[in-house]
Amino acid sequence: MGIRRELFAGEVLYRQGEPSDCAWLVEQGAVELVAQQGRRRVSQGVLGAGELIGELGLLEGAPRSATATACEDTVLLAVDLAQFRERLEGGDPIVRTLVDSMLRRMRALAAYVPEDAVLPAEDVAMDDPGERSGVGRIRLESQLRHALESGELEVRYQPIHDLQAGAVRSFEALVRWQLPGRGPVSPAEFIQLAEETSLIVPVGEYVLDRVIQVLTALRDQGLEALPSIAVNLSAKQLVEPGMARQIVQRVQRAGLPQGALKLEVTESRMLDYAPVAAVMKHCRDHGIPFALDDFGTGYSNLTHLHKLDFEYVKVDQAFCRHMFDGPRAMAIVEAIVDMAHRIGAQVIMEGVETHDQLGRLDELGVRHAQGYLIGQAAPVEQVLSGEAMRWRERAAATA
């Protein structure tokens, strides 16, 4: 069963009495549900785009209560039981208990219903905005699963300037998603969605695979100095059983030099420092350095900073943006840079947009700068051609 299914008018999606192996979300088109009750043929209505079909039978484990037939050319997205269960188990334990209790009661009541009784429709159109909002998130999750399966996510690469070398020496891999019919989906939206589910792990692997492919292609071009590419992983990905070993093995199988792949982790997402620190040490021991991302925002916790083994501190763009607002703003930037240097970490300053900012960072001894002045996230073709590294020529042309 694929995640996405297309039906022509009159084609049957499933038949009454078949096992409920998944629910379906109508992406476009319409589906009619018809139940056979003894000799009677009972229409349970037509459900259109945005409606969910078969979720109750899926949760109950009961056979299909009606036959679903496409009224016109129709596109549907599959929603399996694991998706529902993952949401349920990750929610409020009281709500989870109530849902499980309700399902048990429904199964018990169903045993007393005569076989020829006319049952109420399992699937009805939704009018409640709250329900529609929930189905919207299920829809986006299913679309993200399909995008992963079909390779529709794009990985772009934002250049990072090495002030000491006077050239771009590294990139950050950023995933982008262009959803047909909607346009670009905000990374904040779909990454948050992925982190709420198990999708964050395959999303991370997807990005990692493409980054290794790019690094391999650059190496095969015969570059004397291979740029490094950083991949942002959540703590949930890092502590996934076997993930650290898989990362190391992929780099070793590709024959990449040490430091070609870098990993970034955001401290605010860390739930348990001990296993994350162990994973970081394992990767560093095999030549894969770490950066602490978005430093200074969210839940940055200085009391745990010494427990994490990293070589880079990525300072959130807000600090660079406001560094000239006044003496106090500049003092904060100076203090962060000084602290990072004192613990032996290099600083990567995000959000660099002006030459004045870049000059002041150089005076402070900041080694790396990232932002629109250096370049926006570029498609892979510009990385392979070398165009994404030539930011000084672009900056001079627009000055």
N, C-alpha and C positions, 0 to 999 in steps of 0.2 A: 504493500500500500504506500503510494507516494503522499507527500504532504499536500500537493496541489492536484486537483482532478478537474478535468473539463468534460462536460456532457453536452450532447446535442439534444434538441427538442424531442421528447418522447423516450429518452434513454433513462433506464432505471438506475438509481443510485444504490438502493438496497431494497430487499423485499421483506414483507412482514414475516416474522418467525425466524429470520436469520440472526446469528449472534451479534450483539452490540459490541463491535470491536473498536469503534471510535465514534466521536461526534463530528459534525460537519458545520462549518461556518460558511454561509453563502457570501461569496465575494462579489459576484455579479450574476444577474439572471434571476430565476425563480424556480421553486420546487413545490410540487403538490404532494400532500400526504393523504393517502387513502387507506383506510382500515377495512378489512373484511370481517364483519361480525355475523357469523352464521351465514345466512343467505343475503344478508344486507351488505351493501357496499357504501361505507360512510366516509365522506370527504372530511378531513380534518383541517382543511384550509390550505392556502398557498403562502409560503414564506419567501421573502425576497432578500435583497442585499442587506447584510448586517445582522441577519437572524441566525440563531444557533439551532441546529437540528440534532436530536438524538442524544442529548447530554444526560437526560434522566435515566434512560435505559443503560447507558454506559456506566453511570455511577451505581445503579442497582445490580448490574450484571444480568439484566433481563433481556430476552429476545426482542427484536424490533417489533414495535406495536403497530406499525403501518408500513406500507410500501411508499417509497419516496421516488418520484418521477420528475424529471426536468420538464418544465413547461416551455422553455426556450433554451437557447444556447446559454449554458450556465457554468460558472467557475466556482469551485468550492475548495476550502482549506480544511485539512484534517486536524482534529484535536484529539489526542489520545488520552487514555486514562491517567498515564503518568503525569501529564500536564495539569489535569485537575487535582490529582493527589498531591502534587508538589505544592500547588497553591494552597490547598487545604491544610497540609501539614506544616506549612510555613506561616500560617495565620494564627489568629487568637485561639488558644487551646479550648476555650469555652465554646466558641463557634464551631470548632471542629467536632467537639463532643456532641453538640446539638444536631449537627448535620448527620453524623453517624447514627445517632439515636433515631432521627427521623427516617433514615433509610431502612433501618431494621424494622421500624413500625410499618412502613409501607410494604415491605416484603411479607410481613406477617399478615397484613390485611389482604394482600393479593391472593393468599392461599384460600380465602373464603369467598372469593368472587366467582360466580358461575361462569363457565366457559363461554356461554352465549350472551353474557351481559355486555351492553354497550358501554365501553369505557370512555372516560373523558380524553380529549386530545392530549397527547404527551407534549407536543410542541405547539406553542401559541406565540403570536407576535408580541414583542415587548413594547410597552409604552412608557415604562418607568425610566427616567434619565439615569438613575443609578445603575440599573441593569445594563443599559446601553453603554455606559462608561466601562463597566466590567467586561462586557463582550468586546468592546473596542480594544482593551488591553490583551484579551485572548487573541483577537484578530491580529494585532501587531506582533504578538509572540509567534503565532503560526506563520506569519509572513517572514519573520526573521529566520525561523527554522528553514523555510523554503529558500530564502536568500543564501543561507549557508550551504544548503544542499546543492543549489544550482550555481554557486560561485558568483553571486551578484554583488557581494560586498566588495568595495574598492579600498585598497590600501594606498594611502598617499604618504609622502615623505617630506617633512618640514626640515630645512637645513639648519644646522647649528654651527655658528662661526667660532673658530678658535682664534682668539685675539692674539695669542702668543705666536701662532704660526702665520697669522694674517690670511687665513683661508678657511673655507668650509671643510671640516674634517669628519663630520658626523651628521646623522639625521635622526628624527623621531618618527616612527611609523604611526600613522593616524588612520583609523578605519572610518570610511564614509559609506553611506547607504542612500542610494537614489531609488525611491520606491515608485514604481509605475502608477500613474494616476494621482500621486500625491506630491512628488518631488523629493527634495532632500529631507531626510529625517534627522533631527538634531542628535548628535552623538550622545549628548547628555541624556536624552530620552531613551534611546535604544540600549545604551550601555547600562543604564540603571535597570531597565527591564531585564537585560541579560543577567545582571548581578542578583536580581530577585529570584532567578531560576537557575537551573543547571546549564543554561545556554552560555554562561560566561566562560566555561571551560572550552567548548568547541570554538567560540569566537576567538579566544586567545590562541588556540592551536591553528586556526585559520590564518590569523595575522602572522604568527610565527613561521608557518610554512612559506608564506609569500616573501617574508623578509629574508629567509635563508636562500630562497630562489634568487632574489635580487643580489645578495652578497656573492653567491656562487657565480652569477652572470658577470658581475663586476670583476671578480677574480679572474675569470676566464678571458676577460678582455686584456689581461696583462697589466693592470694598474700596478704601479710601483708601491703606492700607499693606498691600501684598501680603507675606505671610510667605514666607520662603525655605524650601526643602526640600532636604536633603542626601541624596545617593545614594552608597552605598559601592561603589567599584569596586576590583577587584584590579589589580595591575600587569599581569597577563596581558591583562586587558580593555583597559587604557589603551594598551598598545603594539600592540594588534591593528591591522593596517594600515587606515587610514582612520577609525578609531574616533573620534579627536579631532574631525575635521572633521564626522563624522556628528552628534556631540553638539552642536557649535556650530550646525550647520544646523537641527537639530530645534528648538533654542531660538529661533533667528531666525525659522523658519517659524511658530512659535506666537506670535511677537510678544511674548515675555516680557521684562520689564525686566532690566537687569543685576543680578546677585546673587540673582535668584529661584531659580535652580538652583545648588546647591553640590555639589561632589564631595568625597568622602572616600577616602583611600587609606591602607592600613596599611603602614607601613614594613617590617615583618617579611616581607612578601610580595614586596618588590622584589628583582629579580634583577639588574637593570642600571639604575643611576641615570641615566645620560645620556639614554636615550630617554624615560624617565618624566619627567625634568625638562623635556625639550623639549615633551612633551604638556601638562604643567602650565602652561608659559609660554604655549602657543598658546591654551589655554582661558582663562587669566587675561586675555590680551590682548583677548578677546571677552566679558569681563564675567562669567566663570564662576569664582568663587573656589574654593580648595582648603583642605581640612583634613587634617592628619596625624593619623590615627586610632590609638587604643589606645596612645598614647605612654607609654613607660616599661616596656613588656612585650616579651616575645619577643626579637627581635633588633634592638631599637632601637639605632641606630649613630650616636653623636654626631659622629663624624668626617665623616659625609656630610650632616649636617643643613643645613649652609650651602649645599648644592648644590640643595636643593629649594625651589621658589618657592611658599609657602603662606601663607595669612592666619590660619589657626586651628590651634591645637594642642589635640587632644582627649585629655585625661589619663584613663587607664584608671581604672575605678571602684574598683579595689582601693586606690588612694591616698586617695580620699575616705573610704572605708569605715573605714580604719585611722588617719585623721589625728589622732584624739584618743587613740590608744593610748599615746603618750608623746612627749617632746620631740623625739626623733630622727625619729619618723614625721611630726610636724608640720614639722620642719626640711626634710625632703625635699619635702613639698608646697610650702613656701615657696620653695625653690630652683628647682623646676620652673616655678612661676608667674613668678618673677623672670626666669629665663632666657628664657621665652617672650616676656615683655614687652620684654626687651632686644633680641631679634631682630625686634621689630615685629609679633609675632603675638598675637592674642587667644586667651584660654584658654576652652575648653569643658570643664567638669568633669563627668565621668560619675559615676553612682552616688550622687547626692545623695538622701538618705532622711530627713534630719531638719532641723528649723529651725536647730539649733545649727550643723550643717555649713554650711547656706546663709549664716548670719550671719557665720561665720568667713571663708568664701570672699569675701563682700562686703568685709570688712575688708582682705583681701589684694588687692583690685582685680580679682578674677575677674569677667569680663563675662557668661559664660553658664553655666547650670547645667542638667543633665539627669539624670533619675533618677525613682524611684517617688514622691518627694515632689511633683515637678512633674506627673507623670502617666505611666501605662504607654502602650505602643503602642496607639493608638486606630484603629478602623476609619475608612475614608474618610468615611462619613456624618457622624461627629462632627467631622471637620475642616471639611467643607463647611458644617455648621450653626454652627460656632464653639464648640461645647461643649468640644472638646479644648484650647481656649486658656484656659478659665476654671478654672485649677487652684487659685487662691487661695480661691475659693468652696468647692471640694471639700475643700481642706485645712482650712478653718475649720470645716466641717461635721463633720469627723472628729476634730477636736482635743479 
